[in-house]
Amino acid sequence: MLLIGYSISATEIRCQEKSKGGLCYEVILAEPAVNVALPKLPPTQGKNVSAEEIEEKLKAAEERRLSLEAKKMADWSAKMAKIEEASRKKDELDKEFKTHAKEVLHTKMEQYEEKREQQLSEIKEKLKTHAADIEKTRQSLEQQKVEELQKHLEDKLRNAATLRDDNIKKILDRLKEHNTDKLNEVRAACYQTEAQKTTEKTRVIENKLSTAEQNREKELQKKLENIRKHERRAEVVRQNKAALAQKTDVTASSG
């Protein structure tokens, strides 16, 4: 701190450095206190300072103070301009970032939608291929079973006819001695018995074929129901995705 004191007649002037580069002067227009000890200045050589010189020094000091204040105001204005420019650039960067983020999100949503549609198409195509394979396998198994049953029936009928002919031949051999009426009666009874057996066997085979056809239809209906459930789940996933995409667009627009 710099402290300078001047005493001319009844006027006391004090100079004090308040801040870096600035001076503050206090002018006291009164008699100094009698008991106050004034600082003693070292004797200086030269002429005495006049009131005009002091006034000029005061004016020069005031001009320096005003110049310093003006410089401070200019520096403050420059700093404020830089701050405003930085804020403006920040706002522009934020706006660009939001726009870019919205575009990236929209692009990702479109890519996800395309990928989802592609996956759904692939799933539907696989389901169709699987259903076609099931139908083909079912028809092949059904045809194979029918052929096996037909072959089995033909074998049984062939064996039954052979056995029947053998039995008739044996009966005829034993009844050769009987008269013609008795022989015809026995022959008719044999034919009737064999016909009943054949009819019964045919009925049993037909019942088996009917049961197999019913079981096949039930299995086919079950597989078709599973395919429908899968398609309904795929449709629910698609609807949920569409709702999510719409919600995301609304959020991005509001942001």
CORDARA-V536253 format. One record per pair of residues at least 4 apart in sequence whose ideal C-beta (glycine too) atoms are under 7 Angstrom apart, sorted by the first residue. I is the first residue (numbers start at 0). J is the second residue. D is the distance in whole Angstrom. If there is no record, write none. Layout:
i->I j->J d->D
i->I j->J d->D
//
This chain:
i->0 j->15 d->7
i->0 j->16 d->6
i->1 j->14 d->7
i->1 j->15 d->7
i->1 j->16 d->4
i->2 j->15 d->6
i->3 j->14 d->4
i->4 j->13 d->6
i->4 j->37 d->6
i->4 j->38 d->6
i->5 j->12 d->4
i->6 j->11 d->6
i->6 j->37 d->6
i->7 j->50 d->7
i->9 j->29 d->7
i->9 j->30 d->5
i->10 j->28 d->6
i->11 j->27 d->4
i->11 j->31 d->5
i->12 j->24 d->7
i->12 j->26 d->6
i->12 j->53 d->7
i->13 j->25 d->4
i->14 j->22 d->6
i->14 j->24 d->5
i->15 j->23 d->5
i->15 j->25 d->7
i->16 j->22 d->6
i->17 j->21 d->6
i->17 j->23 d->4
i->20 j->67 d->5
i->21 j->64 d->6
i->21 j->67 d->6
i->22 j->60 d->5
i->22 j->64 d->7
i->24 j->57 d->6
i->24 j->60 d->6
i->31 j->35 d->6
i->31 j->37 d->7
i->48 j->52 d->5
i->48 j->53 d->6
i->50 j->54 d->6
i->51 j->55 d->6
i->52 j->56 d->6
i->53 j->57 d->6
i->54 j->58 d->6
i->55 j->59 d->6
i->56 j->60 d->6
i->57 j->61 d->6
i->58 j->62 d->6
i->59 j->63 d->6
i->60 j->64 d->6
i->61 j->65 d->6
i->62 j->66 d->6
i->63 j->67 d->6
i->64 j->68 d->6
i->65 j->69 d->6
i->66 j->70 d->6
i->67 j->71 d->6
i->68 j->72 d->6
i->69 j->73 d->6
i->70 j->74 d->6
i->71 j->75 d->6
i->72 j->76 d->6
i->73 j->77 d->6
i->74 j->78 d->6
i->75 j->79 d->6
i->76 j->80 d->6
i->77 j->81 d->6
i->78 j->82 d->6
i->79 j->83 d->6
i->80 j->84 d->6
i->81 j->85 d->6
i->82 j->86 d->6
i->83 j->87 d->6
i->84 j->88 d->6
i->85 j->89 d->6
i->86 j->90 d->6
i->87 j->91 d->6
i->88 j->92 d->6
i->89 j->93 d->6
i->90 j->94 d->6
i->91 j->95 d->6
i->92 j->96 d->6
i->93 j->97 d->6
i->94 j->98 d->6
i->95 j->99 d->6
i->96 j->100 d->6
i->97 j->101 d->6
i->97 j->254 d->7
i->98 j->102 d->6
i->99 j->103 d->6
i->100 j->104 d->6
i->101 j->105 d->6
i->101 j->251 d->5
i->102 j->106 d->6
i->103 j->107 d->6
i->104 j->108 d->6
i->104 j->247 d->7
i->104 j->251 d->6
i->105 j->109 d->6
i->106 j->110 d->6
i->107 j->111 d->6
i->108 j->112 d->6
i->108 j->244 d->5
i->108 j->247 d->6
i->109 j->113 d->6
i->110 j->114 d->6
i->111 j->115 d->6
i->112 j->116 d->6
i->112 j->244 d->7
i->113 j->117 d->6
i->114 j->118 d->6
i->115 j->119 d->6
i->115 j->240 d->6
i->116 j->120 d->6
i->117 j->121 d->6
i->118 j->122 d->6
i->119 j->123 d->6
i->119 j->233 d->6
i->119 j->237 d->7
i->120 j->124 d->6
i->121 j->125 d->6
i->122 j->126 d->6
i->122 j->233 d->6
i->123 j->127 d->6
i->124 j->128 d->6
i->125 j->129 d->6
i->126 j->130 d->6
i->126 j->226 d->6
i->126 j->229 d->7
i->127 j->131 d->6
i->128 j->132 d->6
i->129 j->133 d->6
i->130 j->134 d->6
i->130 j->226 d->6
i->131 j->135 d->6
i->132 j->136 d->6
i->133 j->137 d->6
i->133 j->222 d->6
i->134 j->138 d->6
i->135 j->139 d->6
i->136 j->140 d->6
i->137 j->141 d->6
i->137 j->215 d->7
i->137 j->219 d->6
i->138 j->142 d->6
i->139 j->143 d->6
i->140 j->144 d->6
i->141 j->145 d->6
i->141 j->215 d->6
i->142 j->146 d->6
i->143 j->147 d->6
i->144 j->148 d->6
i->144 j->211 d->6
i->145 j->149 d->6
i->146 j->150 d->6
i->147 j->151 d->6
i->148 j->152 d->6
i->148 j->204 d->6
i->148 j->208 d->6
i->149 j->153 d->6
i->150 j->154 d->6
i->151 j->155 d->6
i->152 j->156 d->6
i->152 j->204 d->5
i->153 j->157 d->6
i->154 j->158 d->6
i->155 j->159 d->6
i->155 j->200 d->6
i->156 j->160 d->6
i->156 j->197 d->7
i->157 j->161 d->6
i->158 j->162 d->6
i->159 j->163 d->6
i->159 j->196 d->7
i->159 j->197 d->6
i->160 j->164 d->6
i->161 j->165 d->6
i->162 j->166 d->6
i->163 j->167 d->6
i->163 j->193 d->4
i->164 j->168 d->6
i->165 j->169 d->6
i->166 j->170 d->6
i->166 j->189 d->7
i->167 j->171 d->6
i->167 j->186 d->7
i->167 j->189 d->5
i->168 j->172 d->6
i->169 j->173 d->6
i->170 j->174 d->6
i->170 j->185 d->6
i->170 j->189 d->6
i->171 j->175 d->7
i->174 j->181 d->7
i->174 j->182 d->5
i->174 j->185 d->6
i->177 j->181 d->4
i->177 j->182 d->5
i->178 j->182 d->7
i->179 j->183 d->6
i->180 j->184 d->6
i->181 j->185 d->6
i->182 j->186 d->6
i->183 j->187 d->6
i->184 j->188 d->7
i->185 j->189 d->6
i->186 j->190 d->6
i->187 j->191 d->6
i->188 j->192 d->6
i->189 j->193 d->6
i->190 j->194 d->6
i->191 j->195 d->6
i->192 j->196 d->7
i->193 j->197 d->6
i->194 j->198 d->6
i->195 j->199 d->6
i->196 j->200 d->6
i->197 j->201 d->6
i->198 j->202 d->6
i->199 j->203 d->7
i->200 j->204 d->6
i->201 j->205 d->6
i->202 j->206 d->6
i->203 j->207 d->7
i->204 j->208 d->6
i->205 j->209 d->6
i->206 j->210 d->6
i->207 j->211 d->6
i->208 j->212 d->6
i->209 j->213 d->6
i->210 j->214 d->6
i->211 j->215 d->6
i->212 j->216 d->7
i->213 j->217 d->6
i->214 j->218 d->6
i->215 j->219 d->6
i->216 j->220 d->6
i->217 j->221 d->6
i->218 j->222 d->7
i->219 j->223 d->6
i->220 j->224 d->6
i->221 j->225 d->7
i->222 j->226 d->7
i->223 j->227 d->6
i->224 j->228 d->6
i->225 j->229 d->6
i->226 j->230 d->7
i->227 j->231 d->6
i->228 j->232 d->6
i->229 j->233 d->6
i->230 j->234 d->6
i->231 j->235 d->6
i->232 j->236 d->6
i->233 j->237 d->6
i->234 j->238 d->6
i->235 j->239 d->6
i->236 j->240 d->6
i->237 j->241 d->6
i->238 j->242 d->6
i->239 j->243 d->6
i->240 j->244 d->6
i->241 j->245 d->6
i->242 j->246 d->6
i->243 j->247 d->6
i->244 j->248 d->6
i->245 j->249 d->7
i->246 j->250 d->6
i->247 j->251 d->6
i->248 j->252 d->6
i->249 j->253 d->6
i->250 j->254 d->6
//
